[in-house]
């Protein structure tokens, strides 16, 4: 990752800059800015060496990718992708904030992006509300567009009010213990196939929320 020698000061400055950006440029309340900083901070540190070609799949309102584009625009390019309705809002907000950034509306989980086109891929937003078929397609497509040696950051949320299929649990476990290890876990085959698909791309677990109804607080990695 592209982190300066004085990493502690760099991280502190980042923790201050992001909420200020959210409040000043996007009109976010101070409380919401703090919560969003907690959620997005790890994603903000996933930077490959320049030139950066970054894409945020499931960018929502676009605040995170807009911040990256403004802060690191001299190091490369950044693209935000989501369904058309969300992208219309993201474009409008970025224009009001005075930020020039490319957004692309698409019918997720399919991606109209070149293979091996990005060395920084953030997949964010989808949750247990989507089907396993949707997840498999999105994971395959997002892995396809990630360059070898690129960073693939996955932000998976399993909402507590929805019974979870939670295939990410298998992915995370197999990454931690090794693909070749025998693990008795649901979705084992799907997990192994996805990890093999990633090849040399480095998988980062930005947030793997495994909270299911009545099972306590989320586990964040």
C-alpha positions as CSV (number, residue, x, y, z in Angstrom):
1,X,0.0,0.0,0.0
2,X,1.0,3.6,-0.6
3,X,1.7,4.8,2.9
4,X,4.2,7.5,3.8
5,X,7.1,6.8,6.2
6,X,5.3,8.7,9.0
7,X,2.3,6.4,8.9
8,X,0.8,7.5,12.3
9,X,0.7,11.2,11.4
10,X,-0.6,10.3,7.9
11,X,-3.5,8.3,9.5
12,X,-4.4,11.0,12.0
13,X,-4.5,13.6,9.2
14,X,-6.7,11.3,7.2
15,X,-9.1,10.7,10.1
16,X,-9.5,14.5,10.4
17,X,-9.7,15.3,6.7
18,X,-12.4,12.8,5.7
19,X,-15.1,14.0,8.2
20,X,-14.4,17.6,7.4
21,X,-14.7,16.8,3.7
22,X,-18.1,15.1,4.3
23,X,-19.4,18.0,6.4
24,X,-18.1,20.9,4.2
25,X,-18.6,19.4,0.7
26,X,-21.5,17.0,1.2
27,X,-23.5,18.7,4.0
28,X,-23.3,15.6,6.3
29,X,-24.0,16.2,10.0
30,X,-21.0,15.9,12.3
31,X,-22.4,12.8,13.9
32,X,-23.0,11.1,10.6
33,X,-19.5,12.1,9.4
34,X,-17.9,10.5,12.4
35,X,-19.8,7.3,11.9
36,X,-19.0,7.2,8.2
37,X,-15.4,7.8,8.9
38,X,-15.3,4.8,11.2
39,X,-16.9,2.7,8.5
40,X,-14.8,3.9,5.6
41,X,-11.4,4.5,7.3
42,X,-9.8,1.2,6.4
43,X,-11.0,1.5,2.8
44,X,-9.2,4.9,2.6
45,X,-5.9,3.2,3.4
46,X,-6.0,0.7,0.6
47,X,-3.8,2.5,-2.0
48,X,-1.6,0.7,-4.5
49,X,1.5,2.4,-5.9
50,X,0.8,4.9,-8.6
51,X,-0.5,5.2,-11.2
52,X,-3.7,4.3,-9.4
53,X,-6.7,3.1,-11.4
54,X,-9.4,2.9,-8.8
55,X,-13.0,1.9,-9.0
56,X,-15.6,1.8,-6.2
57,X,-18.4,-0.7,-7.1
58,X,-21.5,0.1,-5.2
59,X,-20.4,3.7,-4.5
60,X,-23.9,4.9,-3.4
61,X,-23.9,8.7,-3.0
62,X,-20.2,8.7,-4.0
63,X,-18.6,10.5,-1.0
64,X,-15.8,8.0,-0.6
65,X,-14.7,7.8,-4.2
66,X,-15.1,11.6,-4.5
67,X,-12.8,12.1,-1.5
68,X,-10.2,9.7,-3.0
69,X,-10.4,11.5,-6.4
70,X,-9.8,14.9,-4.8
71,X,-7.1,13.7,-2.4
72,X,-5.2,11.4,-4.7
73,X,-6.2,12.7,-8.2
74,X,-2.6,13.5,-9.0
75,X,-1.7,9.8,-8.5
76,X,-4.3,8.4,-10.9
77,X,-8.0,8.1,-11.8
78,X,-11.1,7.0,-9.8
79,X,-14.5,5.8,-11.0
80,X,-17.7,5.3,-9.1
81,X,-20.2,2.6,-10.1
82,X,-23.7,1.8,-9.0
83,X,-27.2,1.4,-10.3
84,X,-28.4,4.3,-12.5
85,X,-30.7,5.9,-9.8
86,X,-27.9,6.1,-7.3
87,X,-25.4,7.4,-9.8
88,X,-27.8,10.2,-10.8
89,X,-27.7,11.3,-7.2
90,X,-23.9,10.8,-6.9
91,X,-23.3,13.0,-10.0
92,X,-25.6,15.7,-8.7
93,X,-23.9,15.8,-5.3
94,X,-20.4,15.8,-6.8
95,X,-21.3,18.7,-9.1
96,X,-22.6,20.7,-6.1
97,X,-19.4,19.8,-4.2
98,X,-17.3,21.0,-7.1
99,X,-15.6,17.7,-7.7
100,X,-14.9,16.3,-11.2
101,X,-15.2,12.5,-11.1
102,X,-16.4,9.8,-13.5
103,X,-19.5,7.9,-12.5
104,X,-21.0,5.0,-14.4
105,X,-24.6,3.7,-13.9
106,X,-25.0,0.0,-14.7
107,X,-27.3,-2.9,-14.0
108,X,-25.3,-4.6,-11.2
109,X,-24.0,-7.2,-10.8
110,X,-22.8,-7.1,-14.4
111,X,-19.9,-4.6,-15.0
112,X,-19.2,-2.8,-18.3
113,X,-15.5,-2.5,-17.5
114,X,-12.4,-3.8,-19.1
115,X,-10.7,-6.9,-17.7
116,X,-7.6,-6.3,-15.6
117,X,-8.4,-2.5,-15.9
118,X,-8.0,-1.5,-12.2
119,X,-5.3,-1.9,-9.6
120,X,-7.6,-0.8,-6.7
121,X,-11.1,-2.3,-6.6
122,X,-13.5,-1.6,-3.7
123,X,-16.7,-3.6,-3.6
124,X,-19.0,-2.0,-1.1
125,X,-22.7,-1.9,-0.1
126,X,-24.4,-5.2,-1.1
127,X,-25.8,-7.2,1.9
128,X,-27.7,-10.3,2.8
129,X,-30.7,-8.9,1.0
130,X,-29.2,-10.0,-2.3
131,X,-29.2,-13.6,-3.6
132,X,-26.3,-16.0,-3.7
133,X,-26.4,-15.9,-7.6
134,X,-26.1,-12.1,-7.4
135,X,-23.1,-12.3,-5.1
136,X,-21.4,-14.9,-7.3
137,X,-21.8,-12.8,-10.4
138,X,-20.6,-9.6,-8.7
139,X,-17.6,-11.3,-7.2
140,X,-16.6,-12.9,-10.5
141,X,-17.1,-9.6,-12.4
142,X,-15.2,-7.5,-9.9
143,X,-12.3,-10.0,-9.7
144,X,-12.2,-10.0,-13.5
145,X,-11.6,-6.2,-13.7
146,X,-8.8,-6.3,-11.0
147,X,-5.2,-6.3,-12.3
148,X,-2.8,-9.0,-11.1
149,X,-1.1,-7.7,-8.0
150,X,-3.9,-5.2,-7.5
151,X,-5.8,-4.6,-4.3
152,X,-9.3,-6.0,-4.0
153,X,-11.2,-4.6,-0.9
154,X,-14.4,-6.2,0.0
155,X,-17.0,-4.5,2.3
156,X,-19.7,-7.0,3.1
157,X,-22.6,-6.3,5.3
158,X,-25.0,-8.9,6.7
159,X,-28.0,-7.0,8.1
160,X,-29.1,-8.3,11.5
161,X,-32.8,-8.2,10.6
162,X,-32.4,-10.4,7.5
163,X,-31.4,-14.1,7.8
164,X,-28.0,-14.3,6.1
165,X,-26.7,-16.6,3.4
166,X,-23.4,-15.1,4.4
167,X,-21.0,-16.6,1.9
168,X,-18.4,-14.1,3.0
169,X,-17.8,-16.1,6.1
170,X,-16.4,-18.9,4.0
171,X,-14.3,-16.6,1.9
172,X,-12.8,-14.9,5.0
173,X,-12.1,-18.2,6.8
174,X,-10.4,-19.8,3.7
175,X,-8.3,-16.7,3.3
176,X,-7.2,-16.9,6.9
177,X,-6.5,-20.6,7.1
178,X,-5.5,-21.3,3.5
179,X,-7.3,-22.4,0.4
180,X,-5.7,-25.9,0.5
181,X,-6.9,-26.5,4.1
182,X,-9.9,-28.8,4.7
183,X,-12.5,-26.6,6.3
184,X,-16.0,-27.7,7.3
185,X,-18.0,-24.6,6.4
186,X,-21.0,-23.8,4.3
187,X,-20.2,-22.3,0.8
188,X,-16.7,-23.8,1.0
189,X,-16.6,-24.7,-2.8
190,X,-17.9,-21.2,-3.8
191,X,-15.3,-19.6,-1.5
192,X,-12.4,-21.6,-2.9
193,X,-13.3,-20.9,-6.5
194,X,-13.5,-17.2,-5.8
195,X,-10.2,-17.1,-4.1
196,X,-8.6,-19.0,-6.9
197,X,-10.2,-16.5,-9.3
198,X,-8.4,-13.7,-7.5
199,X,-5.0,-15.2,-8.3
200,X,-2.3,-12.7,-7.3
201,X,-4.8,-10.0,-6.4
202,X,-4.5,-9.1,-2.8
203,X,-7.8,-9.6,-0.9
204,X,-8.5,-7.1,1.9
205,X,-11.4,-7.6,4.2
206,X,-12.5,-4.0,4.8
207,X,-15.6,-4.9,6.9
208,X,-17.0,-8.4,7.1
209,X,-20.2,-8.0,9.2
210,X,-21.4,-11.4,10.3
211,X,-24.1,-10.2,12.7
212,X,-27.3,-12.3,12.5
213,X,-30.4,-11.9,14.5
214,X,-29.7,-12.4,18.2
215,X,-26.0,-13.2,17.8
216,X,-24.4,-10.1,19.2
217,X,-22.3,-7.3,17.7
218,X,-20.8,-7.4,14.3
219,X,-17.3,-8.8,13.8
220,X,-15.2,-6.3,11.9
221,X,-12.0,-7.2,10.1
